[in-house]
């Protein structure tokens, strides 16, 4: 798949995954795509935990049984950032932005390799779910799991929702023109 085809085909997959394993070589490629993402002041703040051990998969799956993708994932990638990030430019830290750029690269790599995923963020922010995942993965207290990507081979066909046309969201030179 060429880059623009991958971008067009990437979608948030919330369905069940097949029983097919996610190859470790592919997981490595996916995280290498994350490591190649831009980072504010090149601080490279996001760290990654690749989860493919059956026991850990089961423990994570039990935490969110209502979500098909989370409950049937064959691997997860946890994106970890500092709880209190250090400013790297004019008093600003860019850990959330760094993490987001890395996640988008991973989502594109996941699509290119024939897998699917969904960006899990909001669920981590409620009921101390990020801390529960962090405890399972031995994340230090000063860090937090900011994004979790369940990964697998999709078992269901998915029709990506229509995107708004270019002219509704993109403009040349001035807003709305």
Secondary structure, 3 states (H helix, E strand, C coil): CCHHHHHHHCCECCCCECCCCCCHHHHHHHHHHHHCCCCHHHCCCCEEEEECCHHHHHHHHHHCCCCHHHHHCCEEEEEEEECCCCCCECCECCHHHHHHHHHHHHHHHHHHCCCEEEEECHHHHCCCHHHHHHHHCCCCCCEEEEEEEEEECECCCCCCCCCCCHHHHCCCCCCCC
